[in-house]
Amino acid sequence: MRTLTLTSPSEGHSLRLGVRLGEQAESGDVFALWGDLGSGKTLFTRGIARGMGVPPQIPVSSPTFTLINEYEGRFHLYHLDLYRLVTAADLETISWQESLFGAGVAVIEWPDRLGRSLPENRWDIRFEFLDDDSRLITFTARGENHEQRLTRLAPDLEAIVAPGGD
């Protein structure tokens, strides 16, 4: 497991971090986004979508009520927001398996709702409030392939949030 922690000074920086991750996304990637309400998970997902080639005229919003939104980019992007799920039985009311175990890319908000069904090989991305604008964002690569990719990607991500990285 490899970890990289960055301070994002603004929404714009957080968005660009997501774009960069989306540019490097591979078939089968699962991005598990952890954080409180309003911490930037959906904004980051929008960045991933843009980096994967989802056109800017396509709105990327939280599927809080539909639970899954799908987008076409380099790969099929599944955006799951599991906030409203209360029990494991609620999970069976949606077809989520294809989202996580297919050839596309999955972004999951509130991944804890999946319990043991959350894939072991994944990207964990944790968002913590520092103030109204800035966030502490921790990337954890789970799985050897993900660890190697994070090692290669780390300098690019660090450059985005470095002073003058606008």
N, C-alpha and C positions, 0 to 999 in steps of 0.2 A: 504494500500500500504506500503510495507516494502522495504527499500533501504539499500544496502551495497556497499560502495565505497572502492576499493583496488587499490594500485599502483603495476602494473606488471613491474618488472625491465627488462624483456627480452621477446623475442618471445617464448622461451622455457617455461617460466612461464605462459604466456598467453595460450599456447597450453595445458599445464597441467590443467589450470582452465577450459578450454573447455572439456577436458577429464573427469574431475570430474563431471561437469554438465551433460555430456552425460551418465555417469555411473548411475546418478540419474534420468535420463529422464523417463517420464511416457507417456503412450499412450495419445495422444491428446495435448501434450505440443506444444506451439508455442513460439519460441525464436525470438524476433524482435531485430535485430542488427542495432544499430545506430552509425554512425561515418563517417568521411571523407574518401575519397579514400586512400587506403594504411594504414588505421589505425589498421588493424588486424582482420577484420570481417571474411574473408575467412579462415585465419589461425585458428581462434577460432572455426569455423564450422568444420574444419578438426579434431580438438580436440573432439568436440561433437560426430562426427562420430566414432572416435576411441573408445571413451568411451561407445558408443552404440554397439560396436562389429563389426563395418565395418573393414574388414581386412586391414592391412597396405599396402598390395600390390595393393589395389584399390585406385587410385588417387582421391583425393577430391579437386576439383578446382571450381573456380567461374563460374556459368552458365550465364555469362554476355550476351552471344549471344543466348543460348538456353532457357534462363530464368528459367528453372527448371531442376535440376539434381536429380536423385533418387538413393538411396543406400539401401542395405539390411543389417540390424543389428538386435538387439533384437526387434526393431520395424522398420517399413518402414520409412526411413528418406527422407524428401523432402527438398531440398536446393533451395530456390528461390532467384534470384538476379534481382531485379526490376529496376535497374539503368536506363536501356534503355527505360522504359516506360515513355511516355510524358503526355498522357491524360488518363482519366478513361476508355475511349473507348478502348485504347490499352490493358487494362487488360482483356477485353473480348476475345482477340485473343488467350489466353492460358487457360488451364483447371486448375485453381488454387484452386477452392473450395475444392476439395478432399484433397488437400495438407494441408489446414488449419482446415478443419472440419471433417476429417476422423480419423481413429484409429492410424495413424502414428504420427510422430514428424515432425514439420516444423521449419526450420530456414529461416528467411527472411532478406536479405540484402536490404536496402532502403525501409523499411516498410511504410514510409510516402506515397509511391506511391499507397498504398491500401486505403488511406483515411478512410472513415467510415466503410469499410469492414474489417479493422484490428480488430481481436477479442479483446474484453475487458479483458478477462482472459488470461494473457500471461506473459512472462518474457521479460522485456525490458532490453537490455544490451547495454550500451553506451560506446564507445571507444573515448578517447581524447589523442592526442599526448602530451607527456611531453618532449621528445627528440627523437632522431633517434631510440632508442631501447625501451624506457619505455612508458607505457600507463597508464592513469587513466581509470579504468574500473568500471562502476557503474551498479550494478544489481538492478533492480526494479521488485519486485514481485507484479503482479496485480491479485487480486483474493485471497480469504481466503486460499484456498489449497496451492497456490503458496507462500503466506506469511509464512505459517507454514513450508513449505519445505525449504525456504530460511533461516529461523531461525535455523533449524536443520543443514543445509549445511554450514552456515557461518563459523564455526570454521575450517572446512576442507579447505575452500577456503582461509581463512586468513593464514592458515599454509603454503599453497603453496607459497605465496608471502612473507612470513616472512623471515628475514635474516637467511640464512642457510636452507631455505625451498627447495633448489634445489633437 
